[in-house]
Amino acid sequence: MDETAKTGDEWYMGRALALAREAETAGEVPVGAVVVLNGVIVGEGHNAPIALNDPTAHAEMQALRAAAEQLGNYRLTGATLYCTLEPCPMCAGALVHARVARLVFGARDLRFGGVRSKFQIADSPLLNHQVEIVEGVLAADCTSALKEFFERKRPADSL
């Protein structure tokens, strides 16, 4: 891909989707995330709680950790996090703590969503930092990746 094409929310969400596929290949729920600062990916990750025996190893946490390590700072001021699935309350809280400027996510998480579906943590006026939120980028692709994964894991005839 041409360097000039590496801009825009859809391109970065496409990278997060590629990471989600890596998670699925590893037997994890297919969720991927990237952290972008000044047009450069500074951290990426995919779900890995099973592989790492770590309940906090969500895609967002993996990407935030990688970005903080690369930048040498736990504050990710000015960064955007792209995630294929709406962050849970833990990950939404981490976005606030890291001072991420912007969150872009694809699919809503109707069971555990901490940003829109169940809670509104990331942009709550009760907290000391609010994250700008953009939802629905490549939502159909993000949703179908999850739906297909769970259909394969739990076929309808096994119910």
FENSUL-V714916 format. One record per residue. RES is the residue in three letters. PHI is phi in degrees with one decimal (NA if undefined). PSI is psi in whole degrees, 0 to 359 (* if undefined). OMEGA is omega as a letter, one per 40 degrees, with the letter a starting at -180 (NA if undefined). Layout:
RES,PHI,PSI,OMEGA + RES,PHI,PSI,OMEGA
This chain:
MET,NA,138,i + ASP,-61.2,139,a + GLU,-57.1,324,a + THR,-68.0,339,i + ALA,-82.1,351,a + LYS,-84.1,50,i + THR,-135.1,160,i + GLY,95.2,153,a + ASP,-60.3,322,a + GLU,-65.8,322,i + TRP,-63.8,312,a + TYR,-66.9,324,i + MET,-67.0,326,i + GLY,-60.1,321,i + ARG,-66.4,319,i + ALA,-62.3,322,i + LEU,-65.0,322,i + ALA,-61.7,320,i + LEU,-66.9,324,i + ALA,-61.2,320,i + ARG,-64.9,324,i + GLU,-62.7,318,i + ALA,-60.6,315,a + GLU,-61.8,318,i + THR,-59.1,328,i + ALA,-85.2,3,i + GLY,86.4,13,a + GLU,-100.3,162,i + VAL,-61.8,131,a + PRO,-74.9,88,i + VAL,-131.3,133,i + GLY,-129.9,156,a + ALA,-149.5,147,i + VAL,-134.8,147,i + VAL,-110.4,129,a + VAL,-121.2,132,i + LEU,-133.0,125,a + ASN,53.2,40,i + GLY,79.0,8,a + VAL,-120.6,134,i + ILE,-73.1,119,a + VAL,-108.9,352,i + GLY,-164.0,144,i + GLU,-146.9,160,i + GLY,-169.4,166,i + HIS,-138.5,165,i + ASN,-53.3,135,i + ALA,-149.9,26,a + PRO,-63.7,327,i + ILE,-70.8,309,a + ALA,-62.0,323,a + LEU,-96.8,358,a + ASN,50.2,48,a + ASP,-138.9,109,a + PRO,-64.5,345,i + THR,-94.5,3,a + ALA,-83.3,49,i + HIS,-74.3,160,a + ALA,-53.9,316,a + GLU,-63.0,316,a + MET,-64.8,319,i + GLN,-62.1,316,a + ALA,-67.8,318,i + LEU,-63.8,317,i + ARG,-61.2,315,a + ALA,-63.6,318,i + ALA,-65.7,314,i + ALA,-60.9,320,i + GLU,-66.0,315,a + GLN,-63.2,321,a + LEU,-85.3,346,a + GLY,69.3,31,a + ASN,-157.2,134,i + TYR,-78.3,347,i + ARG,-89.8,126,a + LEU,-112.9,46,a + THR,-55.2,129,i + GLY,88.5,354,a + ALA,-83.7,158,i + THR,-117.5,134,i + LEU,-106.8,128,i + TYR,-105.7,129,a + CYS,-140.7,140,a + THR,-71.1,338,a + LEU,-129.2,143,i + GLU,-51.3,129,a + PRO,-62.4,148,i + CYS,-76.1,175,i + PRO,-58.0,321,i + MET,-61.4,311,a + CYS,-69.2,323,i + ALA,-62.0,319,i + GLY,-63.0,321,i + ALA,-63.8,323,i + LEU,-61.0,318,i + VAL,-65.4,312,a + HIS,-60.0,323,a + ALA,-79.9,352,a + ARG,62.9,35,i + VAL,-60.7,136,a + ALA,-78.1,324,a + ARG,-146.2,140,i + LEU,-119.4,131,i + VAL,-122.6,121,i + PHE,-129.5,160,a + GLY,-91.0,286,a + ALA,-97.6,144,i + ARG,-74.9,149,i + ASP,-108.6,96,a + LEU,-68.1,341,a + ARG,-91.6,320,a + PHE,-130.1,10,a + GLY,-58.7,125,a + GLY,-101.6,5,a + VAL,-116.2,325,a + ARG,-139.2,313,a + SER,-69.5,316,a + LYS,-114.5,320,a + PHE,-134.3,166,i + GLN,-125.7,62,a + ILE,-73.4,313,a + ALA,-63.3,331,i + ASP,-121.0,25,a + SER,-66.2,131,i + PRO,-69.8,350,i + LEU,-76.1,345,a + LEU,-101.5,167,a + ASN,-81.3,355,i + HIS,-146.4,139,i + GLN,-119.0,134,i + VAL,-95.8,133,i + GLU,-70.5,136,a + ILE,-121.1,131,i + VAL,-124.5,124,a + GLU,-119.7,158,i + GLY,92.1,8,i + VAL,-73.6,122,a + LEU,52.7,37,a + ALA,-57.4,318,a + ALA,-62.4,317,i + ASP,-66.1,317,a + CYS,-64.5,317,a + THR,-66.1,316,a + SER,-66.7,326,i + ALA,-60.1,316,i + LEU,-70.0,315,a + LYS,-60.5,313,a + GLU,-63.3,321,i + PHE,-60.0,310,a + PHE,-71.1,330,i + GLU,-65.5,322,i + ARG,-70.9,323,i + LYS,-71.3,324,a + ARG,-130.1,75,a + PRO,-57.6,146,a + ALA,-59.2,326,a + ASP,-73.4,350,i + SER,-90.1,358,a + LEU,-79.1,*,NA
